[in-house]
Amino acid sequence: MKTHHLCPVYRKWLQLNPMIARAHRSALQNQTQQAHIKGDTQEAKRLGYQTFEAAKVIITALQPVLPDRVKPIHEDILAFGTMGMYLATLLIKNDEIKEAHRVLQESQQQLLAILPLHATTPTVCRLIATLQQSLETGSQHLLSKKRQGQLPSICPQLASANVH
């Protein structure tokens, strides 16, 4: 299992340039979806991992949390959580259940790790809690299907995270 899907130098540069990182993440999300729509699952997975890692870089970059700058933080956290779910769904379609579960677990752990950074912003905390719940539901669904010997083609819980 490859742990880094972005060049370390580029990853560091993205950390130092969050605005550019957001544009990069958005472009990668679009490319991932296009590859998935075209049926190129290998390319969609490769791009999905890169998008997931870029989203993780953005949420872990030290940025000031100001009351008037909450919207970009919401978008960053939402993009990270939903990309974890989307990547897990792609992996499930390839019958990579263990890896999908690992991605969901990593997403949950990362959201828990950044929660204290946003303790003074209740809306961000609620968003993180909602994403956590969706990720946990998807993870539990995967485990139950794995125990039953069923390989789900897609997890409805992952595809329909309610984050409003």
SETORPA-762813 format. One record per residue: residue number from 1; x, y, z of N, C-alpha, C in turn. Coordinates in Angstrom, 3 decimals. Atoms other than C-alpha are relative to their C-alpha. Layout:
<recs>
+-----+----------+----------+----------+----------+----------+----------+----------+----------+----------+
|   n |   n.east |  n.north |     n.up |  ca.east | ca.north |    ca.up |   c.east |  c.north |     c.up |
+-----+----------+----------+----------+----------+----------+----------+----------+----------+----------+
| NUM |        X |        Y |        Z |        X |        Y |        Z |        X |        Y |        Z |
...
+-----+----------+----------+----------+----------+----------+----------+----------+----------+----------+
</recs>
This chain:
<recs>
+-----+----------+----------+----------+----------+----------+----------+----------+----------+----------+
|   n |   n.east |  n.north |     n.up |  ca.east | ca.north |    ca.up |   c.east |  c.north |     c.up |
+-----+----------+----------+----------+----------+----------+----------+----------+----------+----------+
|   1 |    0.839 |   -1.176 |    0.000 |    0.000 |    0.000 |    0.000 |    0.887 |    1.242 |    0.000 |
|   2 |   -0.746 |   -1.240 |    0.118 |    1.455 |    3.300 |   -1.096 |   -0.603 |    1.029 |    0.966 |
|   3 |    0.526 |   -0.925 |   -1.003 |    1.176 |    5.884 |    1.676 |   -0.031 |    1.451 |   -0.476 |
|   4 |   -0.004 |   -1.365 |    0.519 |    1.991 |    9.049 |   -0.272 |   -0.237 |   -0.035 |   -1.498 |
|   5 |    0.368 |   -0.018 |    1.408 |    0.437 |    9.829 |   -3.605 |    0.350 |    1.336 |   -0.642 |
|   6 |   -0.499 |   -1.275 |    0.502 |    1.812 |   13.343 |   -3.960 |    1.481 |    0.102 |    0.353 |
|   7 |   -1.421 |   -0.235 |   -0.254 |    5.453 |   14.331 |   -4.195 |    0.148 |    0.779 |    1.314 |
|   8 |   -0.160 |   -0.693 |   -1.287 |    6.700 |   15.410 |   -0.717 |    0.261 |    1.506 |   -0.140 |
|   9 |   -0.281 |   -1.428 |    0.203 |    7.990 |   18.727 |   -2.061 |   -1.282 |    0.720 |   -0.405 |
|  10 |    1.260 |   -0.600 |    0.436 |    4.683 |   19.427 |   -3.788 |   -0.997 |    0.061 |    1.161 |
|  11 |    0.880 |    0.027 |   -1.168 |    2.767 |   18.415 |   -0.654 |    0.329 |    1.167 |    0.925 |
|  12 |   -0.432 |   -1.111 |   -0.869 |    4.810 |   20.918 |    1.397 |   -0.398 |    1.339 |   -0.611 |
|  13 |    0.358 |   -1.236 |    0.686 |    4.231 |   23.610 |   -1.218 |   -1.505 |    0.255 |    0.127 |
|  14 |    1.440 |   -0.151 |   -0.162 |    0.476 |   22.953 |   -1.034 |   -0.345 |    0.469 |    1.419 |
|  15 |    0.232 |   -0.430 |   -1.380 |    0.622 |   23.339 |    2.764 |    0.250 |    1.488 |    0.167 |
|  16 |   -0.367 |   -1.405 |   -0.129 |    2.244 |   26.725 |    2.392 |   -0.868 |    0.922 |   -0.856 |
|  17 |    0.834 |   -0.782 |    0.926 |   -0.222 |   27.850 |   -0.313 |   -1.420 |   -0.563 |   -0.038 |
|  18 |    1.318 |    0.633 |   -0.075 |   -3.723 |   26.851 |    0.811 |   -0.975 |    0.420 |   -1.101 |
|  19 |    0.920 |   -0.428 |    1.071 |   -5.536 |   28.908 |   -1.833 |    0.271 |   -0.792 |   -1.285 |
|  20 |   -0.369 |    0.783 |    1.183 |   -3.636 |   27.158 |   -4.622 |   -0.349 |   -1.469 |    0.232 |
|  21 |    0.322 |    1.385 |   -0.333 |   -4.116 |   23.836 |   -2.836 |   -1.490 |   -0.267 |   -0.193 |
|  22 |    1.445 |    0.174 |    0.191 |   -7.888 |   24.365 |   -2.864 |   -0.338 |   -0.123 |   -1.483 |
|  23 |    0.237 |    0.076 |    1.446 |   -7.859 |   24.983 |   -6.605 |    0.503 |   -1.339 |   -0.547 |
|  24 |   -0.571 |    1.282 |    0.424 |   -5.644 |   21.918 |   -7.092 |   -0.934 |   -1.140 |    0.404 |
|  25 |    0.918 |    1.041 |   -0.480 |   -7.982 |   19.771 |   -4.978 |   -1.262 |   -0.031 |   -0.851 |
|  26 |    1.214 |   -0.080 |    0.805 |  -10.997 |   20.972 |   -6.928 |    0.228 |   -0.570 |   -1.403 |
|  27 |   -0.325 |    0.536 |    1.329 |   -9.313 |   20.207 |  -10.262 |    0.161 |   -1.514 |    0.052 |
|  28 |   -0.168 |    1.447 |   -0.149 |   -8.319 |   16.757 |   -9.028 |   -1.342 |   -0.701 |    0.202 |
|  29 |    1.327 |    0.583 |   -0.205 |  -11.887 |   16.093 |   -7.855 |   -0.713 |   -0.162 |   -1.345 |
|  30 |    0.636 |    0.058 |    1.314 |  -13.170 |   16.910 |  -11.331 |    0.622 |   -1.085 |   -0.869 |
|  31 |   -0.683 |    1.020 |    0.792 |  -10.543 |   14.709 |  -12.984 |   -0.364 |   -1.405 |    0.483 |
|  32 |    0.369 |    1.294 |   -0.573 |  -11.376 |   11.853 |  -10.613 |   -1.398 |   -0.399 |   -0.475 |
|  33 |    1.362 |    0.287 |    0.423 |  -15.079 |   12.092 |  -11.422 |   -0.072 |   -0.307 |   -1.492 |
|  34 |    0.005 |    0.246 |    1.445 |  -14.400 |   12.271 |  -15.154 |    0.551 |   -1.388 |   -0.318 |
|  35 |   -0.573 |    1.335 |    0.221 |  -12.204 |    9.163 |  -15.030 |   -0.999 |   -1.073 |    0.433 |
|  36 |    0.998 |    0.956 |   -0.491 |  -14.882 |    7.371 |  -13.008 |   -1.160 |   -0.111 |   -0.985 |
|  37 |    1.101 |   -0.019 |    0.969 |  -17.624 |    8.397 |  -15.457 |    0.394 |   -0.743 |   -1.276 |
|  38 |   -0.488 |    0.675 |    1.209 |  -15.488 |    7.142 |  -18.369 |    0.240 |   -1.490 |    0.227 |
|  39 |   -0.198 |    1.413 |   -0.299 |  -15.109 |    3.803 |  -16.593 |    1.450 |   -0.396 |    0.217 |
|  40 |   -1.428 |    0.273 |   -0.239 |  -11.355 |    4.104 |  -16.050 |    0.238 |   -0.050 |    1.510 |
|  41 |   -0.046 |    0.109 |   -1.454 |  -11.360 |    2.791 |  -12.492 |    1.411 |    0.143 |    0.563 |
|  42 |   -1.381 |   -0.122 |   -0.490 |   -7.581 |    2.582 |  -12.149 |    0.422 |    1.475 |    0.065 |
|  43 |   -0.331 |   -1.426 |    0.018 |   -7.137 |    6.225 |  -13.147 |   -0.820 |    0.748 |    1.048 |
|  44 |    0.852 |   -0.639 |   -1.004 |  -10.071 |    7.240 |  -10.941 |    0.556 |   -0.249 |    1.398 |
|  45 |   -0.602 |    0.300 |   -1.303 |   -8.451 |    5.471 |   -7.981 |    1.279 |    0.799 |    0.209 |
|  46 |   -1.269 |   -0.732 |   -0.114 |   -5.039 |    7.045 |   -8.667 |   -0.267 |    1.468 |    0.298 |
|  47 |    0.350 |   -1.400 |   -0.219 |   -6.561 |   10.504 |   -8.907 |   -0.749 |    0.190 |    1.319 |
|  48 |    0.723 |   -0.070 |   -1.272 |   -8.834 |    9.780 |   -5.947 |    0.946 |    0.056 |    1.182 |
|  49 |   -1.004 |   -0.035 |   -1.071 |   -5.844 |    9.044 |   -3.732 |    0.701 |    1.362 |    0.039 |
|  50 |   -0.659 |   -1.308 |    0.031 |   -4.153 |   12.261 |   -4.894 |   -0.918 |    1.085 |    0.544 |
|  51 |    0.964 |   -0.982 |   -0.484 |   -7.305 |   14.270 |   -4.235 |   -0.168 |   -0.112 |    1.512 |
|  52 |    0.142 |    0.252 |   -1.435 |   -7.716 |   12.679 |   -0.814 |    1.201 |    0.563 |    0.752 |
|  53 |   -1.200 |   -0.504 |   -0.665 |   -4.118 |   13.498 |    0.082 |    0.072 |    1.527 |   -0.058 |
|  54 |    0.008 |   -1.462 |    0.095 |   -4.430 |   17.085 |   -1.204 |   -1.006 |    0.591 |    0.997 |
|  55 |    1.010 |   -0.475 |   -0.951 |   -7.615 |   17.525 |    0.856 |    0.521 |   -0.104 |    1.435 |
|  56 |   -0.575 |    0.181 |   -1.337 |   -5.786 |   16.169 |    3.904 |    1.051 |    1.071 |    0.287 |
|  57 |   -1.019 |   -1.039 |   -0.159 |   -2.899 |   18.591 |    3.361 |   -0.668 |    1.324 |    0.364 |
|  58 |    0.676 |   -1.278 |   -0.225 |   -5.349 |   21.494 |    3.295 |   -0.559 |    0.083 |    1.419 |
|  59 |    0.614 |   -0.086 |   -1.341 |   -7.170 |   20.610 |    6.517 |    1.025 |   -0.056 |    1.110 |
|  60 |   -1.027 |    0.072 |   -1.043 |   -3.915 |   19.975 |    8.378 |    0.967 |    1.180 |   -0.051 |
|  61 |   -0.861 |   -1.187 |    0.091 |   -2.183 |   23.155 |    7.193 |   -0.436 |    1.000 |    1.075 |
|  62 |    0.330 |   -0.988 |   -1.035 |   -1.984 |   25.721 |    9.970 |   -0.497 |    1.277 |   -0.662 |
|  63 |    0.633 |   -1.182 |    0.559 |   -4.380 |   28.467 |    8.983 |   -0.750 |    0.703 |    1.114 |
|  64 |    0.759 |   -0.700 |   -1.045 |   -5.932 |   31.181 |   11.105 |   -1.491 |   -0.314 |   -0.130 |
|  65 |    1.435 |    0.253 |   -0.016 |   -9.499 |   30.366 |   12.135 |   -0.671 |    1.283 |    0.474 |
|  66 |    0.651 |   -1.269 |   -0.296 |  -11.328 |   33.664 |   11.950 |   -1.493 |   -0.122 |   -0.272 |
|  67 |    1.458 |    0.109 |    0.182 |  -15.097 |   34.136 |   12.275 |   -0.470 |    0.296 |   -1.427 |
|  68 |    0.419 |   -0.351 |    1.361 |  -15.321 |   35.696 |    8.796 |    0.594 |   -0.942 |   -1.062 |
|  69 |   -0.622 |    0.921 |    0.953 |  -13.314 |   32.854 |    7.195 |   -0.404 |   -1.453 |    0.280 |
|  70 |    0.466 |    1.337 |   -0.341 |  -15.391 |   29.867 |    8.313 |   -0.421 |   -0.775 |   -1.245 |
|  71 |    0.497 |    0.687 |    1.200 |  -16.847 |   29.089 |    4.879 |    1.091 |   -0.828 |   -0.691 |
|  72 |   -1.034 |    0.838 |    0.630 |  -13.524 |   27.962 |    3.325 |    0.377 |   -1.211 |    0.855 |
|  73 |   -0.318 |    1.117 |   -0.894 |  -12.860 |   25.797 |    6.387 |   -1.074 |   -1.079 |   -0.121 |
|  74 |    1.102 |    0.950 |    0.207 |  -16.298 |   24.196 |    6.015 |    0.213 |   -0.773 |   -1.290 |
|  75 |   -0.196 |    0.629 |    1.309 |  -15.588 |   23.526 |    2.349 |    1.176 |   -0.975 |    0.020 |
|  76 |   -1.179 |    0.864 |   -0.075 |  -12.152 |   22.070 |    3.115 |   -0.307 |   -1.298 |    0.745 |
|  77 |    0.317 |    1.179 |   -0.809 |  -13.446 |   19.719 |    5.799 |   -1.001 |   -0.887 |   -0.730 |
|  78 |    0.992 |    0.756 |    0.755 |  -16.437 |   18.698 |    3.715 |    0.655 |   -0.719 |   -1.182 |
|  79 |   -0.694 |    0.618 |    1.136 |  -14.187 |   18.050 |    0.698 |    0.832 |   -1.197 |    0.461 |
|  80 |   -0.804 |    1.107 |   -0.512 |  -11.881 |   15.869 |    2.807 |   -0.883 |   -1.197 |    0.341 |
|  81 |    0.877 |    1.102 |   -0.413 |  -14.693 |   13.805 |    4.323 |   -0.676 |   -0.677 |   -1.171 |
|  82 |    0.694 |    0.598 |    1.136 |  -16.598 |   13.322 |    1.114 |    0.972 |   -0.673 |   -0.959 |
|  83 |   -0.980 |    0.663 |    0.865 |  -13.426 |   12.497 |   -0.812 |    0.399 |   -1.338 |    0.593 |
|  84 |   -0.268 |    1.288 |   -0.637 |  -12.662 |    9.796 |    1.743 |   -1.108 |   -0.994 |   -0.308 |
|  85 |    1.137 |    0.867 |    0.309 |  -16.150 |    8.411 |    1.178 |   -0.005 |   -0.413 |   -1.475 |
|  86 |   -0.012 |    0.281 |    1.439 |  -15.855 |    8.673 |   -2.597 |    1.110 |   -0.989 |   -0.341 |
|  87 |   -1.116 |    0.918 |    0.241 |  -12.448 |    6.974 |   -2.621 |   -0.345 |   -1.394 |    0.514 |
|  88 |    0.407 |    1.300 |   -0.540 |  -13.812 |    4.200 |   -0.398 |   -0.993 |   -0.679 |   -0.938 |
|  89 |    0.968 |    0.552 |    0.945 |  -16.674 |    3.737 |   -2.845 |    0.695 |   -0.544 |   -1.240 |
|  90 |   -0.771 |    0.490 |    1.148 |  -14.220 |    3.442 |   -5.747 |    0.720 |   -1.303 |    0.343 |
|  91 |   -0.709 |    1.203 |   -0.430 |  -12.246 |    0.877 |   -3.788 |   -0.958 |   -1.182 |    0.161 |
|  92 |    1.005 |    1.053 |   -0.144 |  -15.389 |   -1.089 |   -2.976 |   -0.370 |   -0.568 |   -1.366 |
|  93 |    0.333 |    0.458 |    1.352 |  -16.238 |   -1.243 |   -6.664 |    1.083 |   -0.913 |   -0.568 |
|  94 |   -1.117 |    0.859 |    0.421 |  -12.812 |   -2.859 |   -7.172 |    0.205 |   -1.159 |    0.970 |
|  95 |   -0.059 |    1.069 |   -0.999 |  -13.510 |   -5.305 |   -4.318 |    1.210 |    0.124 |    0.920 |
|  96 |   -1.108 |   -0.266 |   -0.916 |  -10.784 |   -3.705 |   -2.194 |   -0.588 |    0.464 |    1.335 |
|  97 |    0.742 |   -0.315 |   -1.216 |  -12.797 |   -3.837 |    1.025 |    0.925 |    0.443 |    1.132 |
|  98 |   -0.930 |   -0.371 |   -1.084 |   -9.833 |   -3.732 |    3.440 |    0.552 |    1.405 |   -0.207 |
|  99 |   -0.548 |   -1.329 |    0.288 |   -8.368 |   -0.687 |    1.715 |   -1.080 |    1.069 |    0.163 |
| 100 |    1.107 |   -0.950 |   -0.173 |  -11.772 |    1.040 |    1.639 |   -0.214 |    0.271 |    1.487 |
| 101 |    0.156 |   -0.157 |   -1.451 |  -12.101 |    0.414 |    5.370 |    1.145 |    0.830 |    0.574 |
| 102 |   -1.155 |   -0.764 |   -0.466 |   -8.582 |    1.780 |    5.930 |   -0.168 |    1.488 |   -0.313 |
| 103 |    0.216 |   -1.399 |    0.394 |   -9.451 |    4.985 |    4.020 |   -1.052 |    0.644 |    0.903 |
| 104 |    1.035 |   -0.535 |   -0.888 |  -12.615 |    5.444 |    6.084 |    0.546 |    0.230 |    1.407 |
| 105 |   -0.603 |   -0.140 |   -1.326 |  -10.661 |    4.869 |    9.304 |    0.964 |    1.193 |    0.040 |
| 106 |   -0.936 |   -1.131 |    0.061 |   -7.957 |    7.332 |    8.245 |   -0.759 |    1.324 |   -0.013 |
| 107 |    0.819 |   -1.216 |    0.054 |  -10.629 |    9.908 |    7.449 |   -0.534 |    0.343 |    1.387 |
| 108 |    0.519 |   -0.229 |   -1.352 |  -12.195 |    9.483 |   10.885 |    1.099 |    0.502 |    0.934 |
| 109 |   -1.103 |   -0.375 |   -0.889 |   -8.847 |    9.725 |   12.661 |    0.474 |    1.414 |   -0.284 |
| 110 |   -0.467 |   -1.345 |    0.347 |   -7.839 |   12.835 |   10.754 |   -1.003 |    1.055 |    0.461 |
| 111 |    1.012 |   -0.949 |   -0.467 |  -11.130 |   14.556 |   11.533 |    0.050 |    0.159 |    1.519 |
| 112 |   -0.161 |   -0.085 |   -1.457 |  -10.695 |   13.709 |   15.221 |    1.220 |    0.836 |    0.371 |
| 113 |   -1.239 |   -0.726 |   -0.291 |   -7.177 |   15.127 |   15.103 |   -0.160 |    1.504 |   -0.170 |
| 114 |    0.137 |   -1.451 |    0.218 |   -8.291 |   18.513 |   13.750 |   -1.128 |    0.614 |    0.823 |
| 115 |    1.131 |   -0.518 |   -0.777 |  -11.373 |   18.830 |   15.959 |    0.422 |    1.037 |    1.046 |
| 116 |   -0.385 |   -1.016 |   -0.994 |   -9.507 |   20.654 |   18.796 |    0.377 |    1.355 |   -0.614 |
| 117 |   -0.359 |   -1.266 |    0.654 |   -8.292 |   23.267 |   16.307 |   -1.227 |    0.873 |   -0.246 |
| 118 |    1.234 |   -0.718 |    0.326 |  -11.916 |   24.249 |   15.695 |   -0.983 |    0.031 |    1.161 |
| 119 |    0.860 |    0.083 |   -1.185 |  -13.262 |   23.967 |   19.237 |   -0.791 |    1.282 |    0.249 |
| 120 |    0.700 |   -1.273 |   -0.234 |  -14.261 |   27.637 |   19.268 |   -0.985 |    0.339 |   -1.126 |
| 121 |    0.913 |   -0.236 |    1.124 |  -16.292 |   27.321 |   16.045 |   -1.032 |   -1.129 |   -0.040 |
| 122 |    1.003 |    1.066 |   -0.118 |  -19.477 |   25.340 |   16.763 |   -0.473 |   -0.582 |   -1.338 |
| 123 |    0.484 |    0.528 |    1.287 |  -20.562 |   25.069 |   13.118 |    1.000 |   -0.968 |   -0.615 |
| 124 |   -1.034 |    0.908 |    0.510 |  -17.256 |   23.469 |   12.164 |   -0.009 |   -1.296 |    0.801 |
| 125 |    0.060 |    1.201 |   -0.851 |  -17.493 |   21.075 |   15.119 |   -1.186 |   -0.870 |   -0.381 |
| 126 |    1.177 |    0.776 |    0.411 |  -21.011 |   20.055 |   14.048 |    0.242 |   -0.694 |   -1.339 |
| 127 |   -0.311 |    0.598 |    1.298 |  -19.807 |   19.455 |   10.488 |    0.918 |   -1.208 |    0.177 |
| 128 |   -0.926 |    1.107 |   -0.259 |  -16.939 |   17.297 |   11.740 |   -0.753 |   -1.171 |    0.632 |
| 129 |    0.768 |    1.062 |   -0.660 |  -19.327 |   15.345 |   13.992 |   -0.900 |   -0.728 |   -0.997 |
| 130 |    0.874 |    0.608 |    1.004 |  -21.730 |   14.746 |   11.090 |    0.801 |   -0.877 |   -0.951 |
| 131 |   -0.864 |    0.798 |    0.875 |  -18.925 |   13.569 |    8.821 |    0.495 |   -1.246 |    0.724 |
| 132 |   -0.451 |    1.139 |   -0.805 |  -17.605 |   11.349 |   11.603 |   -1.076 |   -1.076 |    0.045 |
| 133 |    1.110 |    0.944 |   -0.089 |  -21.011 |    9.745 |   11.958 |   -0.191 |   -0.723 |   -1.332 |
| 134 |    0.155 |    0.613 |    1.320 |  -21.298 |    9.132 |    8.205 |    1.131 |   -0.981 |   -0.285 |
| 135 |   -1.152 |    0.882 |    0.209 |  -17.803 |    7.647 |    8.053 |   -0.114 |   -1.254 |    0.864 |
| 136 |    0.162 |    1.147 |   -0.894 |  -18.526 |    5.415 |   11.049 |   -1.075 |   -0.942 |   -0.519 |
| 137 |    1.074 |    0.819 |    0.551 |  -21.774 |    4.207 |    9.511 |    0.501 |   -0.802 |   -1.196 |
| 138 |   -0.551 |    0.695 |    1.167 |  -19.998 |    3.373 |    6.254 |    1.000 |   -1.062 |    0.394 |
| 139 |   -1.011 |    0.949 |   -0.461 |  -17.166 |    1.659 |    8.076 |   -0.660 |   -1.225 |    0.626 |
| 140 |    0.715 |    1.113 |   -0.620 |  -19.552 |   -0.459 |   10.146 |   -0.726 |   -0.844 |   -1.050 |
| 141 |    0.678 |    0.705 |    1.087 |  -21.503 |   -1.340 |    6.999 |    0.990 |   -0.912 |   -0.735 |
| 142 |   -1.027 |    0.808 |    0.662 |  -18.300 |   -2.541 |    5.340 |    0.380 |   -1.213 |    0.837 |
| 143 |   -0.380 |    1.109 |   -0.876 |  -17.336 |   -4.648 |    8.336 |   -1.086 |   -1.070 |    0.057 |
| 144 |    1.079 |    0.988 |   -0.070 |  -20.749 |   -6.290 |    8.543 |   -0.111 |   -0.774 |   -1.304 |
| 145 |    0.058 |    0.687 |    1.292 |  -20.754 |   -7.083 |    4.819 |    1.183 |   -0.951 |   -0.154 |
| 146 |   -1.197 |    0.839 |    0.086 |  -17.222 |   -8.454 |    5.079 |   -0.193 |   -1.277 |    0.828 |
| 147 |    0.248 |    1.158 |   -0.862 |  -18.223 |  -10.733 |    7.968 |   -0.996 |   -0.968 |   -0.631 |
| 148 |    1.016 |    0.831 |    0.629 |  -21.187 |  -11.980 |    5.973 |    0.507 |   -0.618 |   -1.312 |
| 149 |   -0.559 |    0.521 |    1.237 |  -18.925 |  -12.711 |    2.995 |   -0.562 |    0.666 |   -1.241 |
| 150 |    0.560 |   -0.730 |    1.132 |  -20.739 |  -10.199 |    0.817 |    0.927 |    1.147 |   -0.350 |
| 151 |   -0.790 |   -1.131 |    0.457 |  -18.837 |   -7.707 |   -1.258 |   -0.946 |    1.013 |   -0.620 |
| 152 |    0.946 |   -0.981 |    0.524 |  -21.016 |   -4.633 |   -1.688 |    0.564 |    0.715 |   -1.224 |
| 153 |   -0.452 |   -0.738 |    1.174 |  -20.870 |   -2.897 |   -5.036 |    0.124 |    1.481 |    0.331 |
| 154 |   -0.081 |   -1.383 |   -0.463 |  -21.479 |    0.423 |   -3.312 |   -0.715 |    0.079 |    1.344 |
| 155 |    0.641 |   -0.187 |   -1.303 |  -22.333 |    1.501 |    0.208 |   -0.929 |    1.203 |   -0.090 |
| 156 |    0.911 |   -1.134 |    0.050 |  -25.484 |    3.655 |    0.246 |    0.360 |    1.058 |    1.037 |
| 157 |   -0.344 |   -0.964 |   -1.027 |  -24.284 |    5.261 |    3.483 |    1.135 |    0.904 |   -0.452 |
| 158 |   -1.119 |   -0.817 |    0.448 |  -21.102 |    6.448 |    1.791 |   -0.433 |    0.957 |   -1.084 |
| 159 |    0.391 |   -0.816 |    1.141 |  -22.803 |    7.769 |   -1.276 |   -0.949 |    1.116 |    0.376 |
| 160 |    1.007 |   -0.984 |   -0.347 |  -25.407 |    9.772 |    0.607 |    0.226 |    0.604 |    1.377 |
| 161 |   -0.283 |   -0.625 |   -1.287 |  -23.713 |   11.498 |    3.514 |   -0.809 |    1.293 |    0.126 |
| 162 |    0.810 |   -1.181 |   -0.249 |  -26.066 |   14.087 |    4.972 |    0.815 |    0.946 |    0.859 |
| 163 |   -0.885 |   -0.910 |   -0.729 |  -23.875 |   17.011 |    5.977 |   -0.557 |    1.411 |    0.077 |
| 164 |    0.604 |   -1.347 |   -0.096 |  -26.324 |   19.884 |    6.139 |   -0.178 |    0.410 |    1.417 |
+-----+----------+----------+----------+----------+----------+----------+----------+----------+----------+
</recs>
